[in-house]
C-alpha cells in the first residue's frame, strides 16, 4: 500500500522509516482519517519489531543532527519593532533635552 499524504506521499509504506511510521501512528487525527493506512503501518511495524537487529541498525544515530533554527514568531517580530520605535523616540527626546534646537528626528 502507498502513502496517500504527507512527506512520503506515493511511496510504499514498507519504504518509510520506522520513526516516521511510529510518529504517524501517534497522531490522533491521522488514525481517525486514515484507518486502512494505519492497519498497514501496524503490520509493517510489527514485522520490523520482530527483527531487533535491523531495527537497531536503522534507529541508531552516529552523528549529532544539525540544530534547526526556528523562525522568529510574528508576535516577537512585532514586539521587537515596537521596542525599536520606542527606543528611537526616547533617543530623540534625550537629544532634544540636551540640545533643544536639534530637530533632526523630525525631518
C-alpha positions as CSV (number, residue, x, y, z in Angstrom):
1,X,0.0,0.0,0.0
2,X,1.2,3.5,-0.8
3,X,1.2,6.5,1.5
4,X,-1.6,8.9,0.4
5,X,-0.5,12.0,2.2
6,X,2.5,13.8,3.7
7,X,6.2,13.7,3.2
8,X,6.2,10.2,1.8
9,X,3.2,10.6,-0.5
10,X,3.2,8.0,-3.3
11,X,5.8,5.8,-1.7
12,X,5.2,2.3,-0.3
13,X,4.7,2.1,3.4
14,X,7.5,-0.6,3.6
15,X,10.0,2.0,2.3
16,X,9.2,4.6,5.0
17,X,11.5,5.0,8.1
18,X,10.3,3.3,11.3
19,X,10.5,6.6,13.2
20,X,8.1,8.2,10.7
21,X,5.7,5.3,10.9
22,X,5.7,5.5,14.7
23,X,5.1,9.2,14.5
24,X,2.1,8.8,12.1
25,X,0.6,6.2,14.4
26,X,0.9,8.5,17.4
27,X,-1.2,11.2,15.7
28,X,-4.9,11.0,16.6
29,X,-6.1,12.9,13.5
30,X,-4.1,10.6,11.3
31,X,-5.6,7.5,12.8
32,X,-9.1,9.0,12.6
33,X,-8.9,9.8,8.9
34,X,-6.7,7.0,7.5
35,X,-7.6,3.8,9.3
36,X,-6.7,1.5,6.3
37,X,-3.2,3.1,6.2
38,X,-2.9,2.7,10.0
39,X,-3.6,-1.1,9.7
40,X,-1.0,-1.5,7.1
41,X,1.5,0.6,9.1
42,X,0.9,-1.6,12.1
43,X,1.6,-4.7,10.0
44,X,4.9,-3.2,8.8
45,X,5.9,-2.0,12.2
46,X,5.1,-5.4,13.7
47,X,7.4,-7.1,11.2
48,X,10.2,-4.6,11.9
49,X,9.9,-5.0,15.6
50,X,10.3,-8.8,15.2
51,X,13.7,-8.3,13.7
52,X,15.5,-6.4,16.5
53,X,18.9,-6.3,14.8
54,X,17.8,-4.5,11.7
55,X,15.6,-2.1,13.8
56,X,18.6,-1.3,16.0
57,X,20.7,-0.6,12.9
58,X,18.0,1.7,11.4
59,X,17.4,3.7,14.5
60,X,21.0,4.2,15.6
61,X,22.3,7.7,15.2
62,X,26.1,8.0,14.7
63,X,26.4,11.8,14.3
64,X,24.7,14.7,16.1
65,X,22.0,16.1,13.9
66,X,22.2,19.8,13.0
67,X,20.2,22.1,15.3
68,X,17.4,23.7,13.4
69,X,16.8,27.3,14.0
70,X,13.2,28.2,14.2
71,X,11.9,31.4,12.5
72,X,11.1,34.2,14.8
73,X,7.4,34.2,15.7
74,X,5.3,37.1,14.3
75,X,4.4,38.3,17.8
76,X,8.1,38.6,18.6
77,X,8.9,40.5,15.4
78,X,6.0,42.9,16.2
79,X,7.3,43.4,19.8
80,X,10.8,44.0,18.5
81,X,9.6,46.6,16.1
82,X,7.6,48.4,18.8
83,X,10.7,48.4,21.1
84,X,12.8,49.8,18.3
85,X,10.3,52.6,17.7
86,X,10.2,53.4,21.4
87,X,14.0,53.4,21.6
88,X,14.1,55.8,18.6
89,X,11.6,58.2,20.3
90,X,13.4,58.0,23.6
91,X,16.8,58.8,21.8
92,X,15.2,61.8,20.0
93,X,13.7,63.0,23.3
94,X,17.1,62.8,25.0
95,X,18.8,64.6,22.1
96,X,16.2,67.4,22.4
97,X,16.7,67.7,26.1
98,X,20.5,68.1,25.6
99,X,20.1,70.4,22.6
100,X,16.6,72.0,22.3
101,X,17.3,73.2,18.8
102,X,18.0,69.7,17.5
103,X,15.0,68.7,15.4
104,X,16.8,66.2,13.2
105,X,14.5,63.4,14.2
106,X,11.5,65.4,12.9
107,X,13.0,65.9,9.4
